[in-house]
């Protein structure tokens, strides 16, 4: 994580320490690689990872978010075997980022459950600035 991102201590309703949080306004983006910032390349064809081109709008928007002070972490189904080629590719194409997490489960249909706020945005072919829309989501049933 960049030196300019500091974590703030946080406490629960009982005054006990809980996981720290980022300062107000900073987003912690987790971005997929294959099919999101470049063509969808399966792990079984790593030679294509070297030659694929980034989506220009992804490069522009992600670097803009980085420059605005947000945290960019790539989260990919590529395995540790692919780390070196992936890091070289990101560097070659001038992606600015803070971290690279390998080994995301394959197969899609992700349902993320976390104790922190999670906002999910499905990539559908073009990166743009984000806008606020109201959508129906699945949540846990209240146990009141």
C-alpha positions in Angstrom: 0.0 0.0 0.0 1.2 3.5 -0.8 2.6 5.6 2.0 -0.1 8.2 1.4 -2.8 5.8 2.5 -3.2 5.6 6.2 -5.5 3.3 8.1 -7.7 4.8 10.8 -8.3 2.8 13.9 -11.9 1.7 14.4 -14.0 0.4 17.3 -17.3 -1.5 17.6 -20.3 -0.5 19.7 -18.6 -2.1 22.8 -15.5 0.1 22.3 -13.4 -2.9 21.2 -10.9 -2.5 18.4 -12.0 -3.8 15.0 -10.2 -3.9 11.6 -9.0 -0.4 10.6 -10.6 1.6 7.8 -9.3 3.9 5.1 -9.7 7.6 5.3 -12.9 9.1 4.1 -13.3 9.2 0.3 -10.6 6.7 -0.6 -11.9 3.6 -2.5 -10.1 0.3 -2.4 -10.6 -1.0 -5.9 -10.2 -4.8 -6.6 -9.9 -5.1 -10.4 -10.0 -8.4 -12.4 -7.5 -8.7 -15.3 -8.6 -11.2 -17.9 -11.8 -10.0 -19.6 -11.8 -6.7 -17.7 -8.6 -4.8 -18.5 -7.6 -7.0 -21.5 -9.0 -9.9 -23.5 -10.1 -12.9 -21.5 -7.1 -15.3 -21.5 -7.3 -18.6 -19.8 -4.5 -19.9 -17.5 -4.0 -22.8 -19.9 -2.7 -20.3 -22.6 -0.1 -18.2 -20.8 1.7 -17.4 -24.0 -1.2 -15.0 -24.9 -0.7 -13.1 -21.6 2.5 -11.6 -23.0 1.0 -10.3 -26.3 -2.5 -9.2 -25.4 -3.2 -5.5 -25.4 -4.9 -3.6 -22.6 -8.3 -2.0 -23.1 -7.4 1.7 -23.5 -10.3 2.9 -21.5 -9.3 0.6 -18.6 -5.8 1.9 -18.6 -7.0 5.6 -18.6 -9.6 5.2 -15.9 -7.6 3.0 -13.6 -4.6 5.3 -13.8 -6.9 8.3 -13.2 -8.3 6.6 -10.0 -4.8 5.9 -8.9 -3.8 9.5 -9.4 -6.9 10.6 -7.5 -5.6 8.7 -4.5 -7.6 5.5 -4.6 -6.0 2.1 -4.1 -5.8 -0.1 -7.1 -5.3 -3.9 -6.5 -5.5 -6.4 -9.3 -7.3 -9.6 -8.2 -6.9 -12.3 -10.8 -7.6 -16.0 -11.4 -4.1 -16.3 -12.8 -1.9 -18.5 -10.6 1.4 -17.7 -8.9 3.1 -19.3 -11.9 1.8 -16.4 -13.9 2.9 -13.6 -11.5 6.1 -12.7 -13.3 4.5 -12.4 -16.7 1.5 -10.5 -15.3 3.7 -8.0 -13.4 5.9 -7.5 -16.5 2.7 -7.0 -18.7 1.3 -4.4 -16.2 4.6 -2.5 -16.1 5.0 -2.7 -19.9 1.6 -1.0 -20.4 2.1 1.6 -17.6 -0.7 0.5 -15.3 -0.3 2.2 -11.9 -1.3 -0.1 -9.0 -0.6 -0.9 -5.4 -1.0 -4.7 -5.3 -1.6 -7.9 -7.2 -3.5 -10.8 -5.7 -3.2 -14.1 -7.6 -5.4 -17.2 -7.4 -8.9 -15.8 -7.4 -11.3 -18.8 -7.7 -12.2 -19.5 -11.3 -15.7 -19.8 -12.7 -17.4 -16.5 -12.0 -20.7 -16.1 -10.3 -19.0 -14.5 -7.3 -20.9 -13.6 -4.2 -18.7 -11.7 -1.8 -19.6 -11.7 1.9 -17.6 -9.3 4.1 -18.0 -7.3 7.3 -16.8 -4.2 5.5 -18.8 -2.2 2.9 -18.5 -3.9 -0.5 -19.7 -2.4 -3.8 -19.6 -4.6 -6.8 -19.6 -3.4 -10.4 -19.9 -5.9 -13.2 -17.7 -5.0 -16.2 -19.6 -5.0 -19.4 -17.1 -3.9 -22.0 -16.1 -0.3 -21.2 -14.5 1.6 -18.4 -15.9 5.0 -17.5 -16.2 7.1 -14.4 -18.6 5.4 -12.0 -22.2 6.7 -11.5 -24.6 6.0 -8.7 -27.6 3.8 -9.6 -30.1 2.0 -7.4 -30.3 -1.7 -8.0 -31.8 -4.7 -6.2 -29.3 -6.8 -4.3 -29.3 -9.9 -2.1 -28.8 -9.2 1.6 -28.9 -11.3 4.8 -32.4 -11.5 6.3 -32.6 -9.4 9.5 -32.8 -11.5 12.6 -34.9 -9.0 14.6 
